[in-house]
Amino acid sequence: MDMKLNNRGYVLVEIILASVIAFGIAYYMLDLTIKLKNKNDDLIVETLVMTDKAIIQNKLVEYISIDGNDFTCDNFKINGNALSYIDLNNNEHIIDIVNKYTTIDVTSFNCSKDNNRVSLFLPLKVDQIDKTFDLQLNYLISSRQIGSAFSLGDYVVMTPTGNDFTVNSVNGNDVIDPKALNLWRVIKMNADGSIELVSEYTSNKKVCFEGQDNYMDFIKLLNDYANNYINLNYTTGSRHFGYDETEASPIINSMVIPVDWGCSTGQSCSIPPREMNGGGDLGYVADFVLVGNVLGTTNAKTSNGLNASYWMASRYYNYMHTDYYSFGGRYANTNNSFSLTQLLFYDSGTIVNIKGCNYIRPIITLKPGVKYMINNDGQKVLIS
């Protein structure tokens, strides 16, 4: 028997057919969208990795340049996703790969040095796109002048190895990192071959003193702070700017107020101030004149670029009249001159404490015969 579709049957077939086609188109579009999204994600990841690769390569060249011919592959270390290099001054430089898609293939990392050429292979694996980006470096170290002769005014690069130290600062206790001061200037060549250097910059935080106890310990405290700026590989000692051991005592052991001195520190009178009892000193003159003559200025900036007034390790006593006089510390101001900061004063039977704050500026002494390598800025970088 013949079967024929009526109009209703044709409509039903058309609906089913249209539904199948619509579902097919939807599936195709969804699949295309997923593929496009994955493709875009892969492109983003690849861009991040290529950026990391360029940054890492620039940093590696920088680290190799720091040590020049004394560069050694042994000072490269890989810890997880971080690559570190320790230079000749024992400074650690770290490249931390924070891109979550990238890992360092430690097993394939290779570094070698042949004469003055460094070859380095660092594979960066990216599991998401199943791809490895090979960083290959073939770097020729430029020849550097190595010597041991210094001249007055030379710029010297030396990083202190002292620990962070705590000081009384403007808003309470604060911490100073001595490693922030690593650029120095030659100011004196001694007969024994040792060399004295003053920091090009001051600390970036102020140090405060207040009252009689701080006045009595003033020079010792400044010298203690300066001692954090040594590096035993190169230095034999340190002092704070302005200290002269022939003129001043680091600590005043006996100081009684009121006093009967009739004039200020350095002046002449029938009863002059006694340094050993807190009457002040003129020890600052030697360093102030020395640095001014050699560098052409006593002005300095902080390590972060601010004009700085800095302490000199020298006390003063300032006489006004029998019932009014003051005690304090000297400092180098920003006008190639020096000024006085009161720490306490005596007024008709009353002692008033005053807080005085300035930056610090250390001086170090280099061992005879230390060697250096000249960097691209013409500075002498100390080497072992």
C-alpha positions as CSV (number, residue, x, y, z in Angstrom):
1,M,0.0,0.0,0.0
2,D,1.4,3.4,-1.0
3,M,2.1,5.8,1.9
4,K,2.1,9.5,1.2
5,L,3.1,12.4,3.5
6,N,0.5,15.0,4.1
7,N,1.3,18.6,4.8
8,R,1.7,18.0,8.5
9,G,4.3,15.3,7.8
10,Y,6.4,17.6,5.7
11,V,6.4,20.2,8.4
12,L,7.5,17.7,11.0
13,V,10.4,16.5,8.8
14,E,11.5,20.1,8.2
15,I,11.5,20.8,11.9
16,I,13.6,17.8,12.7
17,L,16.0,18.6,9.8
18,A,16.3,22.3,10.9
19,S,17.0,21.2,14.5
20,V,19.8,18.9,13.4
21,I,21.3,21.6,11.3
22,A,21.0,24.2,14.1
23,F,22.6,21.8,16.6
24,G,25.5,21.1,14.1
25,I,26.1,24.8,13.6
26,A,26.0,25.5,17.4
27,Y,28.5,22.7,18.1
28,Y,30.8,24.0,15.3
29,M,30.7,27.5,16.7
30,L,31.3,26.3,20.2
31,D,34.2,24.2,19.1
32,L,35.6,27.1,17.1
33,T,35.2,29.5,20.1
34,I,37.1,27.0,22.4
35,K,39.9,26.6,19.9
36,L,40.2,30.4,19.4
37,K,40.2,30.9,23.2
38,N,42.9,28.2,23.6
39,K,44.9,29.8,20.8
40,N,44.7,33.2,22.4
41,D,45.7,31.8,25.8
42,D,48.7,30.1,24.1
43,L,49.7,33.4,22.4
44,I,49.5,35.2,25.8
45,V,51.6,32.6,27.5
46,E,54.1,32.6,24.7
47,T,54.4,36.4,24.9
48,L,55.0,36.3,28.6
49,V,57.7,33.7,28.2
50,M,59.4,35.6,25.5
51,T,59.4,38.7,27.6
52,D,60.9,36.8,30.6
53,K,63.5,35.3,28.3
54,A,64.6,38.8,27.1
55,I,64.7,40.1,30.7
56,I,66.7,37.1,31.9
57,Q,69.2,37.5,29.1
58,N,69.8,41.2,29.8
59,K,70.3,40.4,33.5
60,L,72.7,37.6,32.8
61,V,74.9,39.9,30.6
62,E,74.8,42.5,33.4
63,Y,76.0,40.0,36.0
64,I,78.8,38.7,33.8
65,S,79.9,42.3,33.1
66,I,80.1,43.1,36.8
67,D,82.9,40.5,37.4
68,G,84.4,40.7,33.9
69,N,87.3,38.3,33.4
70,D,86.9,37.0,37.0
71,F,83.4,35.8,36.2
72,T,82.8,32.1,37.1
73,C,79.9,29.8,36.3
74,D,80.3,28.2,39.7
75,N,78.6,31.3,41.2
76,F,75.3,30.5,39.4
77,K,72.7,28.7,41.4
78,I,69.2,27.5,40.6
79,N,66.6,27.2,43.4
80,G,63.2,26.3,42.2
81,N,62.1,29.0,39.8
82,A,64.9,31.4,40.8
83,L,68.3,31.9,39.2
84,S,70.9,33.6,41.4
85,Y,74.4,34.9,40.9
86,I,76.9,35.9,43.6
87,D,79.5,38.5,42.4
88,L,83.0,39.1,43.6
89,N,81.8,41.5,46.2
90,N,79.6,38.8,47.6
91,N,76.4,40.5,46.5
92,E,73.7,38.1,45.5
93,H,71.7,39.0,42.4
94,I,68.4,37.0,42.0
95,I,66.2,36.5,38.9
96,D,62.9,35.2,40.2
97,I,60.6,33.9,37.4
98,V,57.1,34.8,38.6
99,N,55.4,33.7,35.4
100,K,53.4,30.7,36.6
101,Y,53.5,28.9,33.3
102,T,57.3,28.7,33.1
103,T,59.8,26.4,34.9
104,I,63.6,26.2,34.6
105,D,64.8,22.9,33.2
106,V,67.5,22.4,35.8
107,T,68.8,19.1,34.3
108,S,69.6,20.8,31.0
109,F,71.1,24.0,32.3
110,N,74.7,24.5,31.3
111,C,77.3,27.2,31.8
112,S,80.9,27.3,30.7
113,K,83.7,29.8,30.3
114,D,86.6,29.5,27.8
115,N,89.1,32.3,28.3
116,N,87.0,35.4,28.1
117,R,83.9,33.9,26.4
118,V,80.9,32.7,28.4
119,S,78.5,30.1,26.9
120,L,75.2,29.6,28.7
121,F,72.2,27.4,28.0
122,L,69.0,27.9,30.0
123,P,65.9,26.0,28.9
124,L,62.5,27.5,29.9
125,K,59.7,24.8,29.9
126,V,56.1,25.7,29.4
127,D,53.9,22.7,30.0
128,Q,50.7,24.4,29.0
129,I,51.7,24.7,25.3
130,D,54.1,21.7,25.5
131,K,57.0,23.8,24.4
132,T,60.6,24.7,25.6
133,F,62.1,28.1,25.0
134,D,65.9,27.8,24.9
135,L,67.9,30.8,26.1
136,Q,71.4,30.5,24.6
137,L,74.0,33.1,25.5
138,N,77.4,33.3,23.8
139,Y,79.0,36.4,25.4
140,L,82.5,37.8,24.9
141,I,83.7,39.6,28.0
142,S,85.3,42.9,27.2
143,S,88.8,43.4,28.4
144,R,89.0,45.3,31.6
145,Q,91.9,47.2,33.2
146,I,92.9,45.5,36.5
147,G,95.3,47.3,38.8
148,S,96.1,48.4,42.4
149,A,97.1,52.1,41.9
150,F,94.7,54.7,43.3
151,S,94.6,58.5,43.0
152,L,92.9,61.1,45.1
153,G,89.3,61.6,44.2
154,D,88.9,58.1,42.5
155,Y,85.5,56.6,42.6
156,V,85.7,53.1,44.3
157,V,82.9,50.5,44.4
158,M,83.0,48.4,47.6
159,T,79.9,46.9,49.2
160,P,80.0,46.7,53.1
161,T,79.4,43.3,54.7
162,G,78.0,44.6,58.0
163,N,74.6,43.7,59.2
164,D,71.6,46.1,59.3
165,F,71.7,48.2,62.5
166,T,69.1,50.0,64.5
167,V,69.3,53.7,65.3
168,N,67.2,56.3,67.1
169,S,65.7,58.2,64.2
170,V,63.2,61.0,63.7
171,N,60.1,58.9,64.4
172,G,61.6,56.4,66.8
173,N,63.8,53.4,66.1
174,D,64.7,52.8,62.5
175,V,66.9,50.3,60.6
176,I,69.8,51.3,58.3
177,D,71.2,48.9,55.7
178,P,75.0,49.6,55.3
179,K,75.0,47.9,51.9
180,A,73.1,50.9,50.5
181,L,76.5,52.8,50.6
182,N,78.7,51.1,48.1
183,L,80.3,54.0,46.3
184,W,83.4,55.7,47.9
185,R,85.9,58.4,47.1
186,V,89.7,58.3,47.8
187,I,90.6,61.1,50.1
188,K,94.0,60.1,51.6
189,M,97.0,57.9,50.7
190,N,98.9,56.8,53.8
191,A,102.6,56.1,54.0
192,D,102.0,52.4,54.9
193,G,100.1,51.9,51.6
194,S,96.6,52.0,53.2
195,I,94.0,54.3,51.6
196,E,91.2,56.3,53.2
197,L,87.9,56.6,51.5
198,V,84.8,58.6,52.4
199,S,81.3,57.5,51.3
200,E,80.1,59.4,48.3
201,Y,76.6,59.5,49.9
202,T,75.2,59.7,53.4
203,S,72.8,57.3,55.0
204,N,69.2,57.7,53.7
205,K,67.9,57.8,57.3
206,K,68.7,60.3,60.0
207,V,70.3,59.4,63.3
208,C,69.1,61.3,66.4
209,F,70.8,62.1,69.7
210,E,69.4,63.8,72.8
211,G,70.5,64.8,76.3
212,Q,73.7,64.4,78.4
213,D,74.2,60.7,78.1
214,N,74.0,60.8,74.3
215,Y,76.4,63.8,74.3
216,M,78.9,61.9,76.4
217,D,78.7,58.8,74.1
218,F,78.3,60.9,70.9
219,I,81.6,60.1,69.2
220,K,81.6,56.4,70.2
221,L,78.1,55.9,68.9
222,L,78.9,57.5,65.5
223,N,82.1,55.4,65.2
224,D,80.1,52.2,66.1
225,Y,77.7,53.0,63.3
226,A,80.6,53.6,60.9
227,N,82.0,50.2,61.8
228,N,79.1,48.5,60.0
229,Y,80.5,49.7,56.7
230,I,83.6,47.6,56.7
231,N,84.3,44.7,54.4
232,L,87.1,42.4,55.9
233,N,88.2,41.4,52.4
234,Y,89.4,44.9,51.7
235,T,89.3,47.1,54.8
236,T,91.4,47.5,58.0
237,G,89.2,49.9,59.9
238,S,86.6,52.7,59.9
239,R,85.6,55.9,61.6
240,H,82.9,58.4,61.3
241,F,83.5,61.6,59.4
242,G,85.0,64.3,61.7
243,Y,86.7,62.0,64.2
244,D,90.3,62.7,65.2
245,E,91.6,60.4,67.9
246,T,94.3,63.0,68.8
247,E,91.7,65.6,69.6
248,A,88.7,63.8,71.0
249,S,87.7,61.1,73.4
250,P,85.1,58.6,72.1
251,I,83.4,58.6,75.5
252,I,83.3,61.3,78.2
253,N,83.6,59.4,81.5
254,S,83.1,62.4,83.8
255,M,80.8,65.3,83.2
256,V,79.2,67.5,85.9
257,I,76.8,70.3,85.2
258,P,77.0,73.2,86.1
259,V,80.6,74.0,84.9
260,D,82.8,76.9,85.6
261,W,84.3,77.3,82.0
262,G,84.3,80.9,80.9
263,C,84.4,80.5,77.1
264,S,83.3,78.3,74.2
265,T,85.3,75.3,72.7
266,G,88.5,76.5,71.0
267,Q,88.4,80.0,72.6
268,S,90.9,81.3,75.2
269,C,89.9,82.4,78.7
270,S,91.1,82.0,82.3
271,I,89.1,78.7,82.7
272,P,88.9,77.1,79.2
273,P,86.6,74.1,78.5
274,R,88.2,70.7,79.2
275,E,87.6,68.1,76.5
276,M,87.9,65.2,78.9
277,N,85.0,66.6,80.9
278,G,82.7,67.4,78.0
279,G,84.1,70.7,76.9
280,G,84.1,69.8,73.2
281,D,86.9,69.4,70.6
282,L,88.2,70.6,67.2
283,G,88.8,67.2,65.8
284,Y,86.4,67.8,62.9
285,V,88.8,70.2,61.2
286,A,91.1,67.5,59.7
287,D,88.4,65.6,57.8
288,F,86.4,68.7,56.9
289,V,89.4,70.4,55.3
290,L,90.7,67.1,53.7
291,V,87.4,66.2,52.0
292,G,86.8,69.8,50.9
293,N,90.3,70.1,49.3
294,V,90.2,66.6,47.6
295,L,86.6,66.5,46.4
296,G,86.1,70.3,46.1
297,T,83.0,70.1,48.3
298,T,81.9,68.8,51.7
299,N,78.3,68.7,50.5
300,A,76.7,65.3,50.1
301,K,73.4,63.7,49.1
302,T,71.7,60.7,50.7
303,S,71.9,57.4,48.8
304,N,68.4,58.2,47.5
305,G,69.3,61.6,46.2
306,L,68.3,64.2,48.9
307,N,70.6,67.0,49.9
308,A,71.9,66.0,53.3
309,S,73.3,67.6,56.5
310,Y,75.4,64.9,58.2
311,W,77.0,64.5,61.6
312,M,80.7,65.1,62.3
313,A,82.1,63.1,65.2
314,S,83.0,66.2,67.2
315,R,81.4,67.8,70.3
316,Y,81.1,71.5,71.1
317,Y,80.5,73.6,74.2
318,N,78.9,77.0,73.6
319,Y,79.3,79.6,76.3
320,M,76.8,82.5,76.5
321,H,77.2,83.7,80.1
322,T,77.6,82.1,83.5
323,D,74.0,80.9,83.8
324,Y,73.5,79.9,80.2
325,Y,75.5,77.6,78.0
326,S,74.9,74.6,75.7
327,F,76.4,71.3,74.6
328,G,76.0,69.5,71.2
329,G,77.4,67.9,68.1
330,R,78.8,69.4,65.0
331,Y,77.4,68.7,61.5
332,A,78.3,69.5,57.9
333,N,75.5,71.4,56.3
334,T,74.4,71.8,52.7
335,N,76.4,75.0,52.1
336,N,80.0,73.7,52.2
337,S,80.1,74.8,55.8
338,F,79.4,73.4,59.3
339,S,76.9,74.1,62.0
340,L,76.1,73.2,65.6
341,T,73.2,71.1,66.9
342,Q,72.2,71.4,70.6
343,L,71.6,68.3,72.5
344,L,71.2,70.0,75.9
345,F,71.5,73.4,77.5
346,Y,71.9,74.8,81.0
347,D,69.7,77.8,81.9
348,S,69.9,79.2,85.5
349,G,69.9,75.9,87.3
350,T,67.8,74.0,84.8
351,I,69.1,71.4,82.3
352,V,66.9,71.1,79.1
353,N,67.4,68.1,76.7
354,I,67.0,68.7,72.9
355,K,66.7,66.1,70.2
356,G,69.1,66.7,67.2
357,C,69.0,64.6,64.0
358,N,71.3,64.4,61.0
359,Y,72.5,61.8,58.5
360,I,75.7,59.8,59.0
361,R,78.7,59.5,56.6
362,P,81.4,56.8,57.2
363,I,85.1,56.8,56.3
364,I,86.9,53.4,55.7
365,T,90.5,52.4,55.4
366,L,91.6,50.0,52.7
367,K,94.3,47.5,53.1
368,P,97.6,48.1,51.2
369,G,97.7,46.5,47.7
370,V,94.0,45.9,47.2
371,K,93.1,45.3,43.5
372,Y,90.4,46.6,41.4
373,M,88.7,46.3,38.0
374,I,87.6,49.4,36.1
375,N,83.9,49.2,35.1
376,N,82.1,50.9,32.3
377,D,81.6,54.0,34.4
378,G,85.3,54.4,35.1
379,Q,84.8,53.4,38.7
380,K,87.3,51.1,40.4
381,V,85.5,47.9,41.6
382,L,87.4,46.1,44.3
383,I,88.2,42.5,43.6
384,S,89.8,39.7,45.7
